[in-house]
Amino acid sequence: MRRAAASVLGGTAVFVSLLAPAGQDPVPAADSTPAFPAVNYAVAVDESASLAPEDMRAEKAAAKRIALGDVSSSSQVTVFGFAAAEKAGQRVVDPVCPRTTLDAAGREEVGRCVDELRGRKKSEGTGTDLPTAIRQGVDDLTDGSDASVPRVLFLLTDGKMDVEDSFKYGDPAHRAAEGERQLKAALKEAAAQNVQIWPLGFGSDPDKKQLDQIAAGGYQKGCVELPSASPRAHKVDGAKDVGGTLERIFAAAHCLRHEEGPSKRPPATLEIGISPLATVGSIVVDKGDPEVKITYIDPAGDKVPTTSGRYKGSRFELAGGTGTVEALKIVDPLPGTWKVKAEAPEGHRSLPVAVSVLWQGELRGAITMDPPSPQAGEKVTVTMRLQTREGYEIKDPRDYEGLRVRSELTGDGFSAQALDLADNGKGPDPDASDGSFTGTVTIPEDADGALTVSATLTASGLSADTRSETGEVAPGELPVKAPLELPAGSTHPGGTVTGTLDVSNTTDAPHTLRLSVADVKDGLLSVEPKQITLKPGEQGTREVTVRVSPKSAFGDRLGDGLDLSGTFTVVDTTDDDRTLERAPVSVRVTPEPGIWDKYWWAFVAGAVAVALAVVGAVAWLGLRRRRRDPSGLILQLVSADGTVVNEHRAGHGNNKQWYEFAVAEAHRSPRIERRAHGPYAVRRRREGGAVVRKGSSRIPLPTNGQVQLTDTLSLTLGGTPGQGPRPTQGAFAGGPDPRPSAPGGGAYDDFL
């Protein structure tokens, strides 16, 4: 079963600018009360005599499903039936539910009044007067309503327009033509009054062409500028599909996500998923029989209350519990798989119980620009990482299906430049479908001041988010640097992950650096120390620790584990709060294991296995360190026309295995020279090839690849063609490699 919503059908675009003033840390992701945009809508239900009893039951259930499932307590709904007036005393429209606000009481009332819909007898008018139904819907939606609230008319009909027996359309020979004329006029009025029309045709012979005409004739702008939110007609093949289809088009028009769950006869337990992005949702249950009793069980296995109130950080409100359709509205729902348990007494188990969920969510992003203070002409990498509003990473592509990302670079001295950010695993994006959208852009040569890179996320059913990062064009090589090396870590609540800053201060004055973690809910992640001071001329490493909040901060949302995502920021307070580093931080947080989980190996393997594991780990770490040593790498300078102009053999690196160097006489007789604290550095890469450090960037250098160092010079690796760089002195040259294979059959070098 899919855990979260699969269909992207509608969305809400709320653009939130979080531009931090230059030199200040970005605004962190904060707690907020989710807002649920209201929609005013009317439901017009065909009551013509051609409807079978099961069709009318399906229409009623469909109307209840969307009214009870609405997540906004401010939405208003009107429901009416229609057919045709063919004799004096007959009427086209049967009002059943006047305009009702869908708060708790209103949802209950709509659940009752929808039952007043009925199939017309032949003596009451058997035609289908679509123009009058549309005019009624437009009038209900515009009379005394707030024009700023979206207006939507859902038109349910089992056939085509039939007014040939309606005396109000004039002479019988011209009634069909007059009906078409009045239909066009009614649609024109709907468009003028900003009323969208979403037709749903069912039965044996709905006129799809006419339904398309009706959808196109009303107001066309949806709740968000995505194709899925534009009105369009739908056709279903039978009564059993009416409810689910109407719910889907309701989601499209109302900027909701929709997930259709299973259908089973009671007694049964049905499962439905709620996304971690959901801030409000309604689990809608079509019981078929009012005697069916429903119990709701959250992903933690707890039965939740169905009376209005709070429970475990969520707010619940049940409507329609005594009818054939009920809905449990949940604010801040616990994400994961929910269970809906259906029970019924004997004699009330013949009809299937269907479950679905409607929800709206909130999407956040965290943006980084590497390096944060680039030079003019330098290429920077921009990454937008997706998060929940608390700062949890989003890994499942289904949660952000249909996402649109727009990004641009602006600044002093140049025109705005659009960026392409992608999550496809190509080019600068390292991994596909991991929730991080990456692209590159070159800082224009005429850039001479402030820089701002921004990205906007827009997705159906999710409130959009705009994030910006400011920087400043560096006049040259920065005198103070502090790139972060923090391994991807896993820990428990209250635990830590440790990394290092490669600090460098080439000035003759001390510099104080401020450390912080942004783009995450306050308190979930923190950094120690919060401030460090670099001595004049200091070169080396400083240890930093990222700490996870205690278990109480996660409540029931920890589950089997979650990924916390933030942005590690280093600011030089001595240099006008210049940002030196903005690096993504990802920490996997898992529950503290129990005694058996911690010590089962002691009962199974004993002390001998532990000792062997320790020895193996020490040996592995030692070998891994040796394999990063750049000694023996053949570094080649290559000109723009592909000519190798200089070759240099690297020696052993520093304590971090970096071999630092500079390019001397780049424009006359270019050559590589080893130089402590040089602008470039290189070390081996476990996957093969090398990694080049250029400023604060780390750039992979494959065996047959190259890295641009200057405008005219690139760096490549020399060695035997097809075999990569020459082996480190003391490696297994000239004979078979005696090292064992890695688990899974890969080479041991790949394993390291």
N, C-alpha and C positions, 0 to 999 in steps of 0.2 A: 504493500500500500504506500502511496506517496505521502510523504510527511507534510508537505506544505502545498500551497496553492499552485496548480498547474496552468490554469488559464489566465491570460492577461487580457482583461476586457475593459478596463476603465481606469482612470487615475486622477489624482488631484495634484495640481502643480502649485506649490506654495514656495516661492523663492525667498530664501532666508540668507541675507548677506552677513557673513561673519568676517569682515575684513579687519584685521588687527592693525593698529597704528604701527608705523615703521619702528623697528627696534623692540617691539613688545611681543611676548609670546602669543600665539593664536588663542582665540577664545576656546576654552575646553568644552567638550560635549557636556551639556548640563541636563539636569532633570527638568522635565516640562510636563504640563498637563496636556494630553493629546486633545486636539480640537477635531470635531467631527462635522464637516460641512453639511449644511442642510440642503434638501432639495424639495421643492413643491411638485407633486405629481398627481395625476389623475389616471384612473384605470377604467377604461370603457370596455364592457363585457357584452359580447354578442348574445342576445337572448332569442334569436329567431327560431322558428318552429323546426328548422332542419336539424337542430342540435339533438343528439341522443342524450339520455339521462347521464351516461358516463362522461360525456363532453361537458355538461354543466357542472358535474362534481369536480372535474379537472380544472375548470375555470375558477370555481370558488377556491379550491385549494391553492391554485397559483396566485390568486389575489391575496390570500392570507399569507402565503409564504413571503412575498415581497414586503407586505406591510409589517408583519411581525418581525421580519429579519432586518429591517432598516436599523442601522447602527446609530443614527442621529436622533436624539430626543427633540430636535427642533424641526425636523421635516414635517410636512403636512401632506395629507392624502385625501383625495375624493374618489369614491367608487360609484359608478352608475351602470345600469344595464341599458341596452338599446336594441331596437329592431326597426319597425317601420309603422307609420300611421296610415292605414289604407281606407279607413271609414271614419265618419264623424264620431267623436267621443274616444277615439284611440289616440295614443301618444307614442312618440318615438322613444323617449328617455324615461327610465325608471330610476330616480335617485334612491340610493340605498345607504350610502355613507356620506354625510356632508363633510365639509372640510374639517379634518381632525388632526390635531398636533400629536405626533407619535411619542409622547412621554409614556410612562408606565400605564396610566389609565387609558390613554388614547389607543395604545396598541391592543389592550383588552377589548375596547369598544369596537375597533375595526374588525377584530376577530369574530365578533358577534354579528355586526351588521352586514358583513359580506354574505352571511347565510340567507339574507333576504333576496339575493339574486335568484331568478327563476327562469325556466324555459317558457316561452310564450305559447299559448294555445293559438290555433289557426284563427280563431275569432278575434284575437287581439292584435293581429298584424304580423305577417310572416316574412316580410322583406328585410332588407339590410340597408338602412339609411345612413351611409357613411358621412355625407356632408353634415347632417344634423349632429351626429355623434361627435365629430371633430369640433364643430362650433360650440357644443356644450362643454367639451373638455377645455377649450381655450377660455371660455367664459369663467369656468370654475377656477382656472389657474390664474386669471388676471384680475378678477373682481376683488379689490381691496388687498391684494397681496403685495409683498415686497418685490419690486422689479429686479433687485440685485440678486435674489435667490433663483437658481436655475429652475426652469419650468419644463416638465416632461409629461407627455401624454402616451400611455401604453394602450394600444388599440388591439383588442383580441377579437378575431372574427373567424368564422368557419367557412366563409365563402367570399363571393365578390359582391360589389354594389348591386342592389336590386331595388329600384324605386318605380318600376313600371306599373305597380298597382297603387302608388301613392298619389292621391289626388292633388296634393300640394305642389306637385311638379308639373301641373298644367295638363295640356292635351295629351291623351295616351300615346299618340303617335310621336310625340317629341319628348317624352319623359326621360328616356335614356340620355339624350343629348343634354337636356336641362340638368340632369343629375351630374353629368361630367362637368358642365359649366359651374355648377354650384360647388362641386368638389374642388376645382381649381381655386375658386374664390375663397373657400374655407381654408385651404392650404396657404394661400397668400396672406390671409389674416393671421394664421398661426405663425408664419415666419415674421410678420411685422411685430407680433407680440412676444417674440423670442421663445416660442413654444416648440420644443423638439417633439417629433412623433416617431415612436418605435412600434411598427405594426408586427403582430404575430398571427400568422395564418395557419389554420389547422383544418381537419376534416378531409373529405374526399377530393375537393376541387377548389382550393383557394387560388385566387388570381394573383400569382407572384408578380406579374408585371404591374398590376395596379397597386399592390403593396409597396413595390419599389418606388412607384410614383409618389405615394403618400409619404414615405420616409424622406424622399428627396425634396418634397414640397415644403416641409416645415423648416424651422430654424436649424442651421447646420453646425454651429459652433458647439463643441462639447465641453465637458468639464476640464479637459486638458487637451493640448494640441498634439494629440496622437490619433492615428487613423482609427484605432479601436473605439474611440469615444464619439465617432460621427454616427448619426442615426442611420440605421439600415433595417430592412425587413428580414424577418425570419419565418421559416415554414417548418412545421412539424408534421410527422406522419400519423400520429395518433394521440388520443387523449392522454396516454400515459407519459408522453414527452412534454406536455404543455407546461407543467410546473417547473421542471428543470430548465427548459428553454427560456421561459419568462424570467426566471431568476437570473439567468446568465445575461440577458439583455438589460435587466434592471441593474445588474452590477456594472455593465458598460456605461449606462447612462448616469449612474450615481457615483461613479469613481470608486468602485469597490472591487475587491478580488473575490472570486467565487471558486469553491471547490465542491464538486459533486461527490458524495460518498456512496456507500453501498445501499442496497434495499433488500430487506429480509422480512419474512413473516415472524411474528413473535411466538414464543420467547426467543430473543436473539440479542447479541451484543454487536453493535456496529461501531466501526472506528472511523475517525475523521481527524485530519492533521491541521494544526494551527501553527503558522509560521512564527519564528522568533521576531520577525519584523512587525507583527500585528500589535496595534495599540488598542484596538477595539474589534470585537467580532460577535456574530450571532450564530449559534448553532441552531439550525432550523430543522425541525422534525415533522414530517408529514406522516401522522399516525394512521390515517385512514379511518380509524374508529376511535371515538372519544374515550372508550373504556381502557385503552392502552395506557399504561403508566410508564413514565420515563425516569431513569436515574442517570445522572451525569457524573463521570469519573475522570479526574484530571490526570495528566501524564505521570504524576507522582503516585497514583493509585488511590487517591482520596476522593470520597464522595463529596461533591460540592453542594452548597445550599441552593435551593431554588426560590427562596424568598429574597426580596431585595435586601442587599447589605454587602458587607465586605468579608472576605475570607482569604487569608494567606496572601495579602497584597493585591488581590483582584476584587472587582466590584461586580455583583451579579444582579440580574433582573429577569424574571421569567414572565412571559406573556402567553396567553392562550392555553394554559394548562388544562382547562376543562373542555376544550374543543378538539377538532380533528387535526389541527396544526398548532404546534407550540414552538416557541423560540426562546433560547437562553442567551441573553445579551451579556457579554463579559467585557469589562474595561480592564486593560492590562492583563490579558489572559496568559496563563502559563503555557509556553510554547511546547509543542510535541504532539504526541498522539493521544487524543481524547477518546473515551469509550462512552457510547450511548447504549444503555441497557434498557430494552423494551420488554415489558411483561404485560400479559393480558389474561383475563379469566376465560374459561371454556366458552365457546360460542362467539368469541370476539378475536379470533386468530386467523381469519381468512384473508385479510387484506395486508399487503406488505407495508412495512415501515421504512421510509426513506429519510436519509439524513444528508444535510449539506451545511456549508458554512459560508457566510459572507463576512468580509473583514476589510478594514483599512489599516494601513501601517505607516510607519515613519522610517525613512531611510536617512542615514548620516554618512558623511564621507570625511576622510582625513587626507589632506593634500601635502605633499613634500616636493621641494625643488632641490636637486642635487647637482652642483653645490648651491648652497643658499645665497652666497655672495660671489657670483661668477664674474669673469672678466668679459669685456666686449669681444665678440667673436668666438666665445667658448660655447660648446654644446652642453646643455643641461638636460637632465632627465626629470620628468614630471610624473608623479605617481599619485593616483587618487584611489584610496582603499575604502571599501564599503564596510559600514558598521551599522549595528543597531544603535538606538539613541543612547544606550548605556555605554557603548564602546566595545561590544562584543563583535568579533569578526564574523562576516557572512561568507561561508564557504560553499553553500549549495547554490548552483546557478539557477535552480528553479525559483529561488526566493526573489531574484531580481530579473527574471525573464522579461524581455522587451525593454530593458533599460536603455535610455539614450543619454550619452555623456557629451557635453559641449564644454570646450576649454579654450582659453585664449591667454596670450601674454601681452601685457601693456607696460608702458614705462616712459620715462623721460627721453625725448630725442628721437622717437621712432613711432611708426603707426602700429596699431594693434595687429597681432598675428594669431591666427587660429591654430590650435594644436589638435592632432588626432591622438586620442587616448584609446587604447584597445586592451582587451583581456583575451587575446588569442594565442599567446605563447610565441609570437613572432616578433622579430626585431628586438626592440628594447624591453618588451614584455617577457619576463623569464618563464612564467607558467600560465597556461591557458585555464580559464574558468576557475580562478582562485579568488575572485573578488577584488583584484587589484588591476586598475586600468593604467597603462603606462605609455608614455610617448616622449619624444625628444624635440628640442627646438634649439636653434643657435641664436645666442644673444646678438642682436644687430651691432655692427661696428660703430654706429653712431649713438648707441645707448650710452648715456652719461650720468645717470642718477638712479632714481628709485625704479624698482621692478615690481610688478604684481602678476602672479599667475593665478588664474581662477578656473574652477570647473563646476559645472552644474549637472546634477543628476536628476533625470525625470523618468518616472516609471509609472505604469498604470496601477492604480490602487495604492500608491505610496506617495506621501508628501515629499516633494522634491527638496534638494538641499544644494546650496551654493557655498563652496569653500574657496578661500583665497589665501595665498601666502605672499608676503612682501619681502623683498630683498633689496640689495643695492649693488650696483655695478662696482666691482673692486678695481682700483686704479692699477693694480699689479698683483704680484704674489703676496698673499696675506702674511704678515709677520707672525701671526699667532694662529695655530691650527689645533683642532681637537677632534679628529674623526673617531667614530665609535666602532668598536668590534664587540657585538653582543650576540652570542650564539642563540639560535632558536631553542628555547628552554621549556621544560615542563616541570611544574611544581604543584604544591597543594596550597589551599588557602593559608595565608600567613607566611608562605615560603618566599624564597628569593631566587633570582637569576643574576649571575655575576658576569660582567664584561670589563673591557678596558677602553680607556681613551688614549690614543697615540698623540700625546701632547707635544707641541713645539712652540717655543717662544724665542724668536731670534732678535728681540729688542733688548735694550739695556735697562728696561724697567719691568717691575712685576705687573702681572695682569690677573685680574680676578674674574673667574668664569662662573656663571650661574647655570645650574643644571635643573631640569624639570621634565615632567612627562605631561603632555597635553593630549587633546582629542580622545578623552576617555572620561567616564563618569567620575566625579570627584571622589578620591579616596580609594578607588579600585587598584590603581598603580601609583607608586611613589618611587623616588630615586634618592639614594644616599651615596655620597654626601650631596647636599644641595648647593654647595659652593666650594670651589677650589681656587687656590692662588698659585700661579706659575712664577717661579723665580726668573730673573733676567737670564736669558740664554739657556733655559731649561729644555732638555730633550729627554723623552722617555715615555713611560706609561703610567697611568693612574687607574686604580681599580674603582669601578662603580657598581652599585648594586641596585637592581630593580626589585622592589618588594610588592607582593600581592596582599591585598586586604584580608582580614580574617573571614572566616566562614559566614559570620552573621551578615556580611554585606551582600551575599549572593542569595540569601533566602532559599527558596526551592528551585531556583533557576540554574543551579550548578549541574544537576542531573548527573550524567556520566562524565561530564567535563565540558568545558567551553574554552574558546580562544579569546583572550583579551588583546586588544589592539590599541596602541597609542603611538605618540610621536615623541621621541627623545630629543630634547632641544638643549643646545649649549649656546649661551650668549656671553660675549665678552663685554662685561660692564665697564671695563677700562677704556674701551674703544667705542664709545657712544652706543652701547648696547648692540653692537654688531652681532648678527647671528652667524655662528661658526658651523653649526651642525644641526640638521633636522633629519633624523633617521627614524624609520619605522621600527617599532618594538612590538613583538608578538610573543605572548606567553600562553602556553597551554596550561589551564588550571584544572586539575582533577581532584575528586574527593579524596580525603585522607583514607588510606586503606585500613581495614580492620586488622586485628591480630593475625588471623589466619593468612590474609593476603600479604602481610608483611613477612611472615616467618615460615610459610609453608615449605620453602626450600630447606629450612633447617631440619625439618622432620623427614624430608625425602632424600636429600643428598648429603647432609651432614657437613661437618667442618672441612672435609677434604675438598668437596666441590667448591666451597667458598674460596679456599686457598688457591685452587687452580684458576678460578675466575679472576682473582686479584692479580695473580702472576700474568695471566693472559692479557688483562687490561693494561697492566704496566708495560708489557712488551709492545702491545698494539699502539699505545700512546707514544712510546719512544720511536717506533718505526714510522708512525705518522709524522712526527716532528722532523725526522731525517728526510722524509720524502718531500717536505716543503722547502728544504734548503735549496737555494737557487744555484749553488756551486756547479759549474759545468755547463750552464745554459749558454748557448751561443746567441748573442744579441746582435742583430743586424739593423743598420740604418738604411732605409730604402728611400730613394728620391721619388718625386712625383711621377717620373717616367718608368719606375720599376727597377732602376739600377741600384744594386747594393753598393753604397759608398763607404761603409765602414762596418767592420766586424769586431766584436768584443766578447771575450769569454768572462762570464760572471764568476765571482768568488763566493765565499760563504757570506750569508746574510748576517744581520744583527740579531739581537735576542728574539726578535719576532720573525726571523728568517727573511727579512726584506733586504735586498741588495739595492742600495741607493746610488743613483748616478745622475749625471747632467749631460747635456749635449753641448760640446764646446765648438766655437766657430761655426755656428749653424749655417751661415750664409757664404762661407768661404771654403773651409776644409772641414766639414762636419765630422765629428767623432764622438764616441761615447767615452766618458771619463767617470771612474768611480768617485763619488763625492758624498761625504757624510751630510745628511740632511739635504740632499739634492732634491730637485723638483720632481724627480721620477724615482720609482722603485719597482722591483720585480721579485717574484718568488714563484715556486712551482705550484701547480694546481693538481689536486688529487685526481681529477678527471683526465689529466693529460694537458700538456701545454703549460701555460703560466698565467699569472694574474699581474696586471700592471697597475701600480698606484700612481695616479695623476691628480695632484691636489687632494681633494677629499673623496675622489671617485675611485672605485675599484672596477677595472675593466678586464674581462676575460681575454686572454690571448691564445687562441687555439694554435695547434701545430702549424696549420697552413693559413692562419689568419694574420691580421696586422692591426696595430693600434696607432692612430694618428697622434704624434707628439707635437709637431709644429705645423705651420701652414704648408710646408713643403716636404716634411720628413715623417716617415712612419717607422714603427718598430716591428720587426718580424723575428722569428726564431730560426736559426740555422741548424744544420744537421743532415744526416743521410736522408735523401728524399724518400717520403713514404714511411719513415721511421720516427719522425718527430725530433725533438732536441736530443743532443748527445747526453748520455747518462751521467749522473753524478759520479765523481771519482769514488771507486769502491763499490759501484753497483754491479749487477750481475752481467757485465759485458763479456761476450765471448763464450758464453755457456748457457745451459738451461737455467731458468729461474727456479731455484729450489723452494720458493715460498709457497705456502698452501693457498688454495683457491678460497675466495670469499664465500660466505653462505649464499646459496642460490646459484653457484657455479660461475660467478663473475671472477675476473682477474683480481688478485689481491690488491694491486694498485687502485683499481676502481673502487674496491671496498674501503680503502683508506680515504 
